């Protein structure tokens, strides 16, 4: 089975239909208590300098986050941008996974299929990018090849 971070990544990258389906499935079966309604926050984005390998902050990123309770387990949803519904749905899915709700056992297959679709979409994009790659030769390299 996937861990919570993997599930979140797949659900966000897959477009939202799967996320909405999982969240509504859980919401129909259980009482959801909102601990902190979806709200906007700013988080610092950290990176690492490629030469000195020292961390530094790139700047702030706008996120939407939500916390709720389901079956005595807390769920947390956070994603970049202004997406109240998705943050709420991510929190539901997270709480369902943390509480080990029986419905989550059936999620593995759709998550694997979504993960494969994401991988294929990335490969297709990489092929498109590779076709536009420009080869920069120096005059010396060009002349040596064309002798």
N, C-alpha and C positions, 0 to 999 in steps of 0.2 A: 504494500500500500504506500501511497505517497505521504510525505510529511506536510504539515500545514503550509510551509513556505512554497513548496512545489505546487500544491493545489491552488494557492492564491495566484501564483505566476501563470499557471495554465488557464485559470478562469478569467483573468484579466486579458491575457493575450488572445484568447479564443473569440473575443468579440462581445460576450455578455449574455448570449442566449442560454448557455449551459449554467452560468451563474444564476440567472433569474429562475431557471427551472429547479435547481437544487434548493435555492432559498425559499421559493414558494412551496416546495414539497415539505420542507421542515416547518415553515410557518403555519401550514394547514394542520400539522400534527401536534404542535407544541405551543405553549404560551411563551412569548418572547417579551422580556422586560428590557426596555431601553434604559441603560445606565447613563450613557452620554449620547445624545442625539447627534446625527452627522453635523460636523462643523469644520470650518476651514482653519488650517494652521500653516505655519511656515516652519520648515525643517532645513537645517544646514546640510548641504551636499558636500561630502568629503571625498577627496581624491588623493592620489599619491604622485608626487613629482617623479617623472621617469628617469631623471639623472640622479638626484640625491636620495630618492626613495622615501622622502619625508612627506608626511601627510599635510594637506592644506585644504582649506574650504573654498569651493568654487563659488558658492553663494547660496541663496535661499531658494527653496522649491515650495510652491503652493500645493498642499495636499488636503484631502478630505478624509476625516477619520470618524469612526463610530465605535462605541462599546456597548455591548448588551449582555444579558444573562439568559441562559436557556438550560433547563435541567440542572441548576446549581453550578453551571460552568460559564465562565466568561468568554465572550468572543470579541475579537478586535478586527476591524476592517480599516485599511488605509490604502489610498492610492493617489497618484499625482493628479492634480486638476480639481475641478469643481464637479463632483459626481456623488451627490447625496445618496441616490438610490443604490449605486454600486457599493459604496462604503457600508451601507446598511446590510446589503445582501452578503457581502464578504464577511461581516461580523456574524451573521446568522450561520453561514457555512463553517466558519471557524469555531463557533460555539458548539455546533453539531458534532464536529470532529473531536473537539476536546471532551465533550460529554459522552462520546462513543455511541451516539444515537444509532440504532440498528439500520436506519435508512442509508447511512453512509457506506455500508458494505457494498451496495449496488452501484456506487459511484466510480469504482475503479475502472471498469470497462469504458464508459464514456470519457473519463479523464485520459485514458491511454489513447483513445481515438483522437481526442482533441490535441494531445501532445504530438501525435504523428502528423496531424494536419498542420500544426504550427511548424514542425520541422520541415515538412515539404514546402510550405510557403517560404520559409527562410532559404531553402536550397534554390528555389525558383528565383527569388530575389537576388541571390548571390550569382546565379548564372547570368541574369540580366546585367548586373553591375560588371561582371567580368568581361562581357562583350564590349563594354564601353571603355575598357582600360586602355590607356595610352602608354606606349613604350617610348621612353625618352632615352635615345642613344646619344652618346657624344659623337662628334664628327670622326674621331679616331676609330671608335668601335664600328661606326657605319662604314667607313672606308675599308677597314680590315675585312669585314664580312662581304663586301662587294668587289673584291679583287679577283 
